[in-house]
Amino acid sequence: MTIVVNIAGTNGSGKSHLVHALLGGMTKTELMHGDKVYGYEGLVDGVEHVVHVMGAYLSVTGGCDVLRNNLDSPVAEIFDLIREYHKQGKHVIYEGSYVMNMQRGPVLATELGRDLKVLHLTTPLATCVTSINARRAERGVGLIASTKDVEANWNRARSYAAKMRDAGASVYKVSRAEALPKLLGLLHDD
């Protein structure tokens, strides 16, 4: 059995950090769309099936948020690719605020049922804001002026996880520290 794992959370919650940690332990190949990376495919020790990670991770941030600039019809193509790779017998991992899509996500959950796992990162809002500001400082950009948008996205992630559960996905609420062990456990339990 293969699974699809959607890592959900607001900006600064640790989604990309989690995928970077997974990629660091994979024997992998970059997948290209023209001259741009759109994903990675490879093996994780002890996991029977190939793991396909959607998105580019060339910097601290990444994921499907990067793909929206690289594809013709980003949301539709991303979800079509997720379905295609899953049908090919691969585990699929995707994350990004952009793909916490309130319409397409639950449709995918209805199609895949318990084969779709949502790891909802429950990172406290204050920690998310601190992480965002640290990334902005590294780039020489000022601190965020208002946390209103981050808080709205944080609340949206909570609503999204509930909607995905109601549509048939298995939803796991995890902290940053619990996320990698849980993700690896899901991949090993296939």
N, C-alpha and C positions, 0 to 999 in steps of 0.2 A: 504494500500500500504506500502511495506517496501522498504527501500533504502540501498544502499551501499555507504559508505563515505570513500574516499581515502584521507588521510591527506598527502599532498606533500610539500616538502621543503628540503633544504640542511641540513647537520649536523649543530646543534646549532640553528636551526630556531624556535624550540619550539614544534615540533611534539609530542615527548614523554611527554613533560610538559603538553600539551593539554590533552592527553589521561589520564595522572595521575589525572588531575583535574576532568575529567569525571568520572573515576573510583572511586574517592573519594566521589562522590555523588550517587553512585549506590549501590543497594543491589545486591551482586554478588556472584558467585561461580567460583572458579578456575577450569579450564578444563585441564586435564592431558593427556600427551602422554607418556606412561611409567611412569617414575619418574620425568618428566619435565613438567612445566607449558607451555601450548601453547596458552592459551586464557582465556577469562573471559566471563561469560554470566550472565545477570541479568536484573534488571528493573531500569528505570530512572523515577522519579516522573513525572506523567502527560503524559508519553509516553505509547501508547497502546501496542506496540509490544516489545518482548524481544530484548535486545541489545546484540550482540555478538562482543566482541573486540578481534581481532586477535593479538597474540603476548604475550610475557611475559614482565611484568613490575615489576621486582624484585629489580631494582636499578633505578637511575636517567634516564638512557637510556632504551630502550626496543623496543617493536614492532616486526615487522616481521623480522628485522635484526637479532634478537635473534633466530628465528625459523630456520634459514638456517643451524644451527648446530644441530638441533633436529629432522629434517625430512630426509627421504631418498632421495627424489627428491624435494628440497625445493621450487623452483619457481613454478613448475607445481602443487605440492600439495597445496601450499598456495592459488593459484587461483582456484583450484578445491574445496577447502574448502569454499572459499568466495561464489562461485556459490551454493554449497550445502546448506549453512546456509541461503542464500537469498531465495532459493526455499522452505525452511522450514518455511518461513514467518517471518524471523528475520531480524532486522536491522543489518548490518555488518559494522564495522569500522576497517580499517587497515591503517598502516603507516609504513614508513621505507625507507631509501635510496635504500635498496635492492629490494624493490618491485616497485620502479619507473621504471618499465621495459618497454622500448619503444616498445616492440612487444606485450607482453601479456596484458598490460594495455589497449591499444586501442582496442584490440579484445574484452576485457570485456566491454569496453564502447560501442562498436558496438552492443553487445548482450543485454546489459541492458538499453541502451539509457539514458533517463533522470532519470532513477532510480539510476544511478551512479552519485554521487556528488563528486567533487574534491574540497577540501579546500586547496588552494595553499597559504601557509604562505609566505608572502612577506617581511619577516624580513630582514632589511638591512644587507649586507655582513659583515660590520664591527661589528655589533651586534652578528652575528653568530660566527665570529672568537673569540670575547670576551667570548661568552658562551662556546665554545669548550675549550678555554684555561682555563676557570674557572673549568670545569669538570676535565681537565687533572691535574690541580694543586691540586684538592681534592684527586686525586689518587696518587699524588706524582710523576707525570710524567711531564717532561719539556714542555714548550710551543711549539706549532707547529712551525717548522722552516720556512715553506713557506705557504702562503695562496693559492697557485696555485691550489691545489686539491679542496679546499673548494670553490674557485671561479668557477672552472669547474663544480662542483656539483650544485652550486647555479644557474649557467646558464642552466644546464641540467634540473633542476626543472622547470625553466621557459619554456623551450622547451617542456617538458613533459606535462605541463598544457595545452599548446596550442594544442599539438597532441591529448590529451584526449578530449578537446573541439571539435576539428575537427572530432573526431570519434563518437560524440554524447553525451558525458557526460556534465552535468552542472558544470561549473567551477566558483568558487568564490575566488577572490583574497582578502585575509584578513591579517590584522596585528595580532601580538600575542594577543593584547588586544581585538580584535574583534572575535578571533577564537572560544572561548568557547560559547559566546552568539549565534554565527552563527550556530555552531554545534548543540546546544540544540534547536535552532529554527527549523533546518532541521528535527530533530527527532520528534519534537512536531507537525510539519506540515504534518506528514504522514497521 
